[in-house]
């Protein structure tokens, strides 16, 4: 096993910044997501990957059993049935009936849409007041 010096660690960090810039231009995958979780939680990548797998498995199971999973500030995953329809083959002109299809849709939250815009500034949120202040009489 080799020992890393401080300069080796600095070049690794510089190399990591370069690769993250390159990664911005392409699609992220599960490995990149696990890396981000590991950095955010300051845990080893293997632990972050296990946590990510547990979250995704739990979401799949909840979608199967309940049909809808809502994550506040992120969005809603929902299992829906897409209605069948008549489809006309473009080359032969033959009419084909397509059966109903069960699928999962994702509806992003407004906050996720705002956070992922590159040109817009984040929206300021209203300060949250207690609902009991509105109900109680002051006097």
C-alpha positions in Angstrom: 0.0 0.0 0.0 1.4 3.4 -1.0 1.1 6.5 1.2 -0.3 9.7 -0.3 1.4 12.9 0.3 -0.3 16.3 0.6 0.7 17.2 -3.0 -0.7 13.9 -4.3 -4.0 14.7 -2.5 -4.1 18.2 -4.0 -3.6 16.9 -7.5 -6.3 14.3 -6.9 -8.7 17.1 -5.9 -7.7 19.2 -9.0 -8.3 16.1 -11.2 -11.7 15.5 -9.5 -12.8 19.1 -10.2 -11.8 18.6 -13.9 -13.8 15.4 -14.1 -16.8 17.0 -12.5 -16.8 19.7 -15.2 -16.6 17.0 -17.9 -19.4 15.1 -16.2 -21.7 18.1 -16.4 -22.0 17.7 -20.1 -23.3 14.1 -19.9 -25.9 12.1 -18.1 -25.3 11.3 -14.4 -25.6 7.7 -13.3 -26.0 5.8 -10.1 -22.2 5.8 -9.4 -22.0 9.6 -9.8 -25.0 9.9 -7.5 -23.3 7.6 -4.9 -20.2 9.8 -5.1 -22.2 12.9 -4.4 -24.0 11.3 -1.5 -20.6 10.1 -0.1 -19.2 13.7 -0.3 -22.3 15.2 1.2 -22.5 12.8 4.2 -18.7 12.5 4.5 -18.9 8.7 4.4 -17.1 6.1 2.3 -18.5 5.6 -1.2 -19.4 2.0 -0.4 -21.6 3.1 2.5 -23.2 5.8 0.3 -23.9 3.3 -2.4 -25.6 1.0 0.1 -27.7 3.9 1.4 -28.7 4.8 -2.1 -29.6 1.2 -2.9 -31.8 1.0 0.2 -33.6 4.3 -0.7 -34.3 3.2 -4.3 -35.4 -0.3 -3.2 -37.8 1.3 -0.6 -39.2 3.6 -3.2 -39.8 0.7 -5.6 -41.5 -1.3 -2.9 -43.7 1.7 -1.9 -44.7 2.3 -5.5 -45.7 -1.3 -5.8 -47.7 -1.4 -2.6 -49.2 2.1 -2.4 -49.0 3.4 -5.9 -47.6 6.9 -5.1 -44.5 8.2 -3.3 -44.2 12.0 -2.6 -40.9 13.5 -1.5 -41.4 17.1 -0.3 -39.2 19.5 -2.2 -38.3 16.9 -4.8 -41.4 15.6 -6.5 -44.0 12.8 -6.8 -43.6 9.3 -8.3 -46.9 7.8 -9.3 -47.9 4.5 -10.8 -50.5 5.0 -13.6 -52.2 3.0 -16.3 -51.7 4.5 -19.8 -54.9 3.8 -21.8 -54.7 1.6 -24.9 -55.2 3.2 -28.3 -55.4 2.5 -32.0 -52.1 2.9 -33.8 -51.7 3.1 -37.5 -48.5 1.6 -38.9 -46.7 4.3 -40.9 -45.5 2.0 -43.7 -48.3 -0.5 -44.2 -51.2 1.6 -43.0 -52.5 -1.3 -41.0 -54.4 -0.5 -37.8 -52.9 -2.0 -34.6 -54.5 -2.0 -31.2 -52.1 -1.2 -28.3 -53.2 -2.5 -24.9 -53.2 -0.6 -21.7 -49.8 -0.2 -20.1 -48.8 0.3 -16.5 -46.1 2.9 -16.1 -44.5 5.2 -13.5 -44.6 9.0 -14.0 -42.6 11.7 -12.1 -43.9 15.1 -11.4 -41.2 17.4 -10.2 -42.0 19.9 -7.4 -42.0 23.6 -8.1 -38.9 24.0 -5.8 -37.0 21.4 -7.8 -37.8 23.1 -11.0 -36.6 26.4 -9.6 -33.5 24.9 -8.1 -32.4 23.3 -11.4 -32.8 26.3 -13.6 -29.5 27.7 -14.7 -30.5 31.2 -15.5 -33.1 32.0 -12.9 -32.4 33.3 -9.4 -33.9 31.3 -6.5 -37.3 32.4 -5.3 -37.6 34.0 -1.9 -39.8 32.0 0.5 -42.4 33.6 2.7 -41.6 33.3 6.4 -43.7 30.5 7.9 -46.1 31.6 10.6 -47.8 29.4 13.1 -51.3 28.4 12.2 -52.3 28.9 15.8 -51.5 32.6 15.7 -54.2 33.1 13.0 -56.7 31.1 15.0 -56.2 32.6 18.5 -57.7 35.9 19.5 -55.3 38.5 20.5 -56.5 41.1 23.0 
